[in-house]
Amino acid sequence: MYSGKNNRIRQLLPLYGRLEMMLLFRRPLRGVLRFLMVPIFVLALCHAPALGAGEEGAVRSEPLAEQLRERFKTESFSLGILLQTQGAFSFEDTDFNGGRAWDLGSTRIDFRGTVDRNFTYRVRVYFLSQQQSIDARVGYRFSDNLQVVAGAFKPYLSRELDPSPANLDFVRRARLVGAMMNTLEIGASVIGEAGPLQYRFGMYNGSGVAGVTAIAEQNDNRFLYTGRLALVVEPSGGHELELGLNGAYNGSRDEDVGNTGLTSKGGRVLYGGYASYDGSVFFGTAEFMQSRFDVAGTGNGVEDGLAVAAGPEETITGMYATAGVRVAERHAVLVRWDYLGFDLRGDTSDRILLGWNYDPTSLVSFRVNALADFSDHAGTQFGLSGVFQYHF
């Protein structure tokens, strides 16, 4: 006799076989279909027993997690910890998707709180496998709707940059973040809201956290100015829709542009917009960003193995669209399209990601991604990545 779980698995096996037969008659699409088929089959096996057991209606008690919160989460002092172990695998013997390796991911300790007379503080120390950095700020809260902060922290440049690494939809952020901005800047920002309208205006050095140890060398008396306006709508039923516009101007000369290896002569502009929806079952985000700047030290020639056309201005275009569904209380499946293009270098890339997120407890979670990248320069590549994390 088969158990209920075994019966579900036996029912899925003929479907897997039929999909394999389809590949024999569609050779041009074989790689793409195989990429899509295996994660879907694995996800179906994972979700079948959970759905059959009625997990979505279960309420789990977590007494140890509650003890931690009572001891270390107060208004004046709150301790946060993020521990991540990541794994990456490339189907080809290349460095795509990080090659084939284990990594620490984003590992950090976070201290924050509010003290007398509405002053705030926050210190986050990151212990990464490649480097160590710090996010430190102090602030003043004028009211529940207006505050100012100063120090080293994430600039409000992209909706994809906003969430903590612990709360990302996928293992890594969309590529437009790394290509167009520093994830930490030193400066000051005004954060506020007026009814459904939210606003963020900031002024930073524009050189990233390198300025922490080399402010005199990085300072050229020019700054990065950022602005965001967002409209947040919360109709009945627990749904939330957010529409936003981002813009920035970086006057800093010889600025390293993200992780692209390009250098801006100065006067770089960045602009874009996004839409984000969050409901009880469905959720998703779409964002467009573009950056224009004059490239330092380029002309006719070759850079990073790519032909560089004549002309001083580079335009980087990035966009992504994410759609997800919560298929059970602690499970979600997602799909993302991620585009990144360089006009001057003449290189574009489309990336498709499939994701499965599972939260066995409120402190522990897993994310598993399958990736397919279609690039003008590198061709088609496939990979897998995952993260196992503890977040308190």
FENMORA-V844399 format. One record per pair of residues at least 4 apart in sequence whose ideal C-beta (glycine too) atoms are under 8 Angstrom apart, sorted by the first residue. I is the first residue (numbers start at 0). GAP is how many residues later the second one is. D is the distance in whole Angstrom. If there is no record, write none. Layout:
BEGIN
I/GAP/D
I/GAP/D
END
This chain:
BEGIN
1/4/4
1/5/5
1/8/6
2/4/7
3/4/7
3/48/6
4/4/7
4/43/7
4/44/5
4/47/7
5/4/6
6/4/6
7/4/7
7/40/4
7/41/7
7/44/7
8/4/7
8/36/6
8/39/7
10/4/8
11/4/6
11/29/7
11/32/6
11/33/7
11/36/7
12/4/6
13/4/6
14/4/7
14/26/8
15/4/7
15/21/7
15/25/5
16/4/7
17/4/7
18/4/7
18/14/7
18/18/5
19/4/8
19/17/8
20/4/8
21/4/6
21/11/7
22/4/8
22/6/8
22/7/5
22/10/6
22/11/7
25/4/7
25/7/7
28/4/5
29/4/6
30/4/6
30/349/7
30/351/7
31/4/7
31/340/7
32/4/6
33/4/6
34/4/8
34/335/6
34/337/5
34/347/6
35/4/6
35/318/7
36/4/6
37/4/6
37/332/7
38/4/6
38/315/5
38/317/7
38/329/8
38/331/4
39/4/6
39/314/8
40/4/7
41/4/6
41/314/8
42/4/6
42/290/6
42/313/5
43/4/6
45/4/7
45/285/8
45/310/7
45/312/8
46/4/6
46/280/6
46/281/7
46/284/6
46/286/8
47/4/6
48/4/6
49/5/4
49/278/5
49/280/8
49/281/6
50/4/7
50/5/8
50/276/7
50/277/6
53/4/7
54/273/5
54/274/6
54/275/7
55/272/5
55/273/4
56/272/7
57/271/6
59/301/8
61/4/6
61/299/6
61/300/6
61/301/8
62/4/6
63/4/7
64/4/7
64/296/7
64/297/6
64/298/5
65/4/6
66/4/6
67/4/6
67/5/8
67/295/8
67/324/6
68/4/5
71/5/8
71/6/7
71/7/4
71/320/8
72/5/5
72/6/7
73/4/6
73/39/7
74/38/7
74/39/6
75/37/5
75/38/7
75/39/6
76/34/7
76/36/5
77/32/8
77/33/7
77/34/5
77/35/6
78/30/8
78/31/7
78/32/6
78/313/8
79/28/8
79/29/7
79/30/3
79/31/8
79/32/7
79/44/8
79/311/8
79/312/6
80/27/8
80/28/6
80/29/7
80/309/7
80/310/7
80/311/5
81/24/6
81/25/6
81/26/5
81/28/7
81/82/7
81/83/7
81/84/5
81/307/7
81/308/7
81/309/5
81/310/8
82/24/6
82/306/6
82/307/5
82/308/8
83/20/7
83/21/3
83/22/5
83/23/6
83/81/7
83/82/8
83/303/5
83/304/7
83/305/4
84/17/7
84/18/8
84/19/7
84/20/6
84/302/7
84/303/5
84/304/7
85/16/7
85/17/4
85/18/7
85/19/4
85/85/7
85/299/7
85/300/7
85/301/5
86/14/8
86/15/6
86/16/8
86/297/8
86/298/7
86/299/5
86/300/8
87/9/5
87/10/4
87/11/6
87/12/7
87/13/6
87/14/8
87/15/7
87/295/7
87/296/7
87/297/5
88/8/7
88/11/5
88/294/6
88/295/5
88/296/7
89/4/6
89/5/7
89/6/5
89/7/5
89/8/8
89/9/6
89/10/6
89/291/7
89/292/8
89/293/5
90/290/7
90/291/4
90/292/6
91/4/7
91/289/6
91/290/8
92/7/8
93/5/7
93/284/8
93/287/7
94/4/5
95/277/7
95/282/7
95/285/4
95/287/6
96/274/6
96/276/8
96/284/8
96/286/3
96/287/8
96/288/6
97/5/7
97/287/7
102/26/5
103/23/7
103/24/6
103/25/4
104/60/7
104/282/6
104/284/7
105/20/7
105/22/7
105/59/4
105/60/8
106/19/7
106/20/5
106/21/7
107/16/5
107/17/6
107/18/5
107/19/7
108/15/7
108/16/5
108/18/8
109/12/7
109/13/7
109/14/5
110/10/8
110/11/7
110/12/5
110/13/8
111/8/7
111/9/6
111/10/4
111/11/7
112/7/7
112/8/6
113/4/7
113/5/7
113/6/5
113/27/7
114/4/5
114/5/8
114/6/7
117/22/6
117/23/4
117/24/7
118/19/7
118/20/7
118/21/6
118/22/8
119/18/7
119/19/4
119/20/7
119/21/6
119/27/7
119/29/7
120/16/7
120/17/5
120/18/7
121/13/7
121/14/7
121/15/5
121/17/8
121/29/8
121/31/8
122/11/7
122/12/7
122/13/5
123/10/7
123/11/4
123/12/7
124/7/7
124/8/8
124/9/5
124/10/8
125/6/6
125/7/5
125/8/7
125/9/7
126/5/6
127/4/7
127/5/7
132/51/6
132/76/5
132/79/8
133/18/7
133/75/8
133/78/7
134/16/8
134/17/6
134/18/5
134/19/7
134/49/6
135/15/5
135/16/5
135/17/8
136/12/5
136/13/6
136/14/3
136/15/7
136/16/5
137/11/7
137/12/6
137/13/6
138/8/6
138/9/6
138/10/4
138/11/7
139/7/7
139/8/6
140/5/8
140/6/4
141/4/4
141/5/6
141/6/8
144/47/6
144/48/5
144/49/7
145/44/8
145/45/8
145/46/4
145/47/8
146/43/8
146/44/5
146/45/7
147/40/7
147/41/7
147/42/5
147/43/7
148/4/7
148/39/7
148/40/6
148/42/7
149/37/7
149/38/4
149/39/8
150/35/7
151/32/6
151/33/7
151/34/5
151/57/6
151/60/6
152/31/7
152/32/7
152/36/8
153/7/6
153/8/7
153/29/6
153/30/6
153/31/8
154/6/8
154/26/7
154/27/8
154/30/5
154/32/8
154/34/7
154/47/6
154/49/6
154/69/7
154/71/5
154/93/8
155/5/8
155/6/7
155/33/7
155/35/8
155/44/4
155/46/6
155/70/6
155/72/5
155/90/7
156/4/6
156/23/8
156/24/5
156/69/6
156/89/6
156/91/6
156/113/7
157/4/7
157/18/7
157/19/6
157/22/8
157/23/7
157/88/6
157/114/7
157/116/8
157/129/7
157/131/6
158/83/8
158/85/6
158/87/8
158/115/4
158/117/6
158/126/6
158/128/5
159/13/5
159/14/5
159/16/7
159/17/5
159/125/8
159/127/6
159/160/7
160/12/7
160/16/5
160/20/7
160/22/6
162/4/4
162/5/6
163/4/8
163/227/8
165/199/8
165/223/6
165/225/4
167/4/7
167/5/6
167/199/8
168/116/8
168/153/5
168/155/6
168/165/6
168/167/7
168/186/7
168/188/8
169/152/8
169/164/7
169/166/6
169/183/6
169/185/5
169/197/7
169/199/5
170/184/8
170/196/5
170/197/8
170/198/5
170/214/5
170/215/7
170/216/5
171/213/7
172/4/5
172/5/7
173/113/7
173/144/7
173/146/4
173/162/7
173/164/5
174/4/6
174/143/6
174/145/8
174/163/6
174/165/5
174/174/8
174/176/7
175/4/6
175/111/7
175/113/5
175/142/3
175/143/7
175/144/7
175/164/6
176/4/6
176/6/7
176/81/8
177/5/8
177/80/5
177/81/5
178/78/8
178/79/5
178/80/7
178/81/5
178/137/6
178/139/6
178/161/6
179/77/7
179/78/5
179/90/6
179/109/6
179/111/5
179/136/6
179/138/6
180/77/6
180/89/7
181/25/8
181/26/4
181/27/7
181/76/7
183/24/6
183/25/4
184/17/8
184/19/4
184/20/7
184/21/7
184/22/8
184/23/6
184/24/8
184/39/6
185/18/6
185/19/5
185/21/8
185/23/7
185/25/5
185/26/7
185/29/8
186/15/6
186/16/5
186/17/3
186/18/6
186/36/7
186/37/7
187/14/7
187/15/6
187/16/8
188/11/6
188/12/7
188/13/4
188/14/8
188/37/8
189/9/8
189/10/7
189/11/5
189/12/7
190/8/8
190/9/6
191/6/7
191/7/6
192/4/6
192/5/5
192/6/7
193/5/8
195/35/6
195/36/5
195/37/6
196/32/7
196/33/7
196/34/6
196/35/8
197/30/8
197/31/7
197/32/4
197/33/8
197/34/6
197/46/8
198/28/8
198/29/7
198/30/6
198/31/8
199/26/7
199/27/7
199/28/4
200/25/7
200/26/5
200/27/8
201/22/8
201/23/7
201/24/4
201/25/8
202/20/5
202/21/7
202/22/6
202/23/8
203/19/6
203/20/4
203/22/7
204/6/5
204/10/8
204/13/6
204/14/7
204/18/7
204/19/7
204/47/7
205/16/7
205/17/6
205/18/3
205/44/5
205/45/7
205/46/4
205/49/6
206/4/5
206/11/4
206/45/6
206/48/7
207/48/8
209/4/6
209/8/6
210/4/5
210/7/5
210/8/8
213/4/5
214/4/6
217/34/8
219/32/6
219/33/5
221/28/8
221/29/4
221/30/5
221/31/7
221/44/7
222/27/8
222/28/6
222/29/7
223/24/6
223/25/7
223/26/4
223/27/8
223/28/7
224/23/6
224/24/5
224/25/8
225/20/8
225/21/7
225/22/4
226/19/7
226/20/5
226/21/7
227/16/6
227/17/7
227/18/5
227/19/8
228/15/7
228/16/5
229/12/6
229/13/7
229/14/4
229/15/8
230/11/7
230/12/5
230/13/7
231/8/7
231/9/7
231/10/5
232/7/7
232/8/5
232/9/8
232/10/8
233/5/7
233/6/5
233/7/8
234/4/5
234/6/8
236/42/8
236/43/7
237/41/7
237/42/5
238/38/7
238/39/7
238/40/5
238/41/8
239/36/8
239/37/7
239/38/5
239/39/8
240/34/7
240/35/7
240/36/5
241/32/8
241/33/7
241/34/4
241/35/8
242/30/8
242/31/8
242/32/5
243/29/6
243/30/5
243/31/8
243/32/8
244/26/8
244/27/8
244/28/5
245/24/7
245/25/7
245/26/5
245/27/7
245/28/7
245/43/7
246/22/8
246/23/7
246/24/5
246/25/8
247/21/7
247/22/4
247/23/7
248/18/7
248/19/7
248/20/6
248/21/8
249/5/6
249/14/7
249/16/8
249/17/8
249/18/5
249/19/8
249/20/7
250/15/6
250/16/6
251/12/8
251/14/6
252/11/8
252/12/6
252/13/4
253/9/6
253/10/7
253/11/7
253/12/8
253/42/6
254/8/7
254/9/4
254/11/7
254/13/7
255/6/8
255/7/6
255/8/8
256/5/5
256/6/7
256/7/5
256/11/7
256/34/7
256/36/7
256/59/7
259/56/7
259/82/8
260/42/7
260/43/6
261/33/6
261/36/8
261/52/6
262/32/7
262/33/4
262/34/7
263/4/4
263/29/4
263/30/7
263/31/7
263/32/7
264/28/7
264/29/4
264/30/7
264/31/5
264/47/8
265/27/8
265/28/7
266/26/7
266/27/7
267/23/6
267/24/7
267/25/4
268/22/7
268/23/5
268/24/7
269/19/7
269/20/7
269/21/4
270/18/7
270/19/6
271/15/6
271/16/5
271/17/3
271/18/6
272/14/7
272/15/6
273/11/7
273/12/7
273/13/4
273/14/7
274/10/7
274/11/5
274/12/8
275/8/7
275/9/4
275/10/8
276/5/7
276/6/6
276/7/5
276/8/8
277/5/5
278/4/6
279/46/7
280/44/6
280/45/6
281/41/8
281/42/7
281/43/6
281/44/8
282/40/8
282/41/5
282/42/8
282/43/8
283/37/7
283/38/5
283/39/4
283/40/6
284/35/8
284/36/8
284/37/5
285/33/8
285/34/7
285/35/4
285/36/7
286/32/6
286/33/6
287/30/8
287/31/4
288/28/8
288/29/5
288/30/7
289/25/6
289/26/7
289/27/5
289/28/7
290/24/7
290/25/5
291/21/6
291/22/7
291/23/5
292/20/7
292/21/6
293/18/5
293/19/6
293/20/8
294/17/6
294/18/7
294/19/5
294/49/7
297/5/7
297/10/5
297/14/7
297/16/8
297/46/7
298/9/7
298/11/6
299/8/7
299/9/8
299/10/5
300/7/5
301/4/7
301/5/6
301/6/7
302/5/5
302/42/7
303/41/8
304/72/7
305/39/5
305/40/7
305/41/6
305/71/6
306/38/8
306/39/6
307/36/6
307/37/6
308/35/6
308/37/7
310/33/6
312/31/7
313/28/7
313/29/6
313/30/4
313/31/7
314/27/8
314/28/4
314/29/7
315/24/8
315/25/7
315/26/6
315/27/8
316/22/7
316/23/7
316/24/5
316/26/8
317/21/7
317/22/5
317/23/8
318/19/8
318/20/5
319/16/6
319/17/6
319/18/4
319/19/7
320/15/7
320/16/5
321/12/6
321/13/7
321/14/5
322/11/7
322/12/6
322/13/8
323/8/5
323/9/7
323/10/4
323/11/8
323/31/8
324/7/7
324/8/6
324/9/8
325/5/7
325/6/5
326/4/5
326/5/7
326/6/6
329/28/6
329/29/5
329/30/7
330/25/7
330/26/7
330/27/6
331/23/8
331/24/8
331/25/5
332/21/8
332/22/7
332/23/6
332/24/8
333/19/8
333/20/7
333/21/4
333/22/8
333/23/7
334/17/7
334/18/7
334/19/6
334/20/7
335/15/8
335/16/7
335/17/4
335/19/7
336/13/7
336/14/7
336/15/6
337/12/7
337/13/4
337/14/8
337/15/7
338/9/7
338/10/7
338/11/5
338/12/8
339/8/7
339/9/5
339/11/8
340/6/7
340/7/4
340/8/7
341/4/7
341/5/5
341/6/7
345/30/7
346/28/7
346/29/5
346/30/5
347/27/7
347/28/5
348/24/6
348/25/7
348/26/4
348/27/7
348/28/8
348/29/8
349/23/7
349/24/5
349/25/8
350/20/6
350/21/7
350/22/5
350/23/7
351/19/7
351/20/5
351/22/8
352/16/5
352/17/7
352/18/5
352/19/8
353/15/7
353/16/5
354/12/6
354/13/7
354/14/5
354/15/8
355/11/7
355/12/5
356/8/7
356/9/7
356/10/5
357/7/7
357/8/5
357/9/8
358/5/7
358/6/4
358/7/8
359/4/6
359/5/7
359/6/8
362/27/6
362/28/6
362/29/6
363/24/8
363/25/7
363/26/6
363/27/8
364/24/6
364/26/7
365/20/7
365/21/7
365/22/6
365/23/8
366/19/6
366/20/5
366/22/8
367/16/8
367/17/8
367/18/5
368/15/7
368/16/5
368/17/7
369/12/8
369/13/8
369/14/6
370/11/7
370/12/5
370/13/7
370/14/7
371/8/7
371/9/8
371/10/5
372/5/7
372/7/7
372/8/5
372/9/8
372/10/8
373/5/8
373/6/5
374/4/6
374/5/8
374/6/7
END
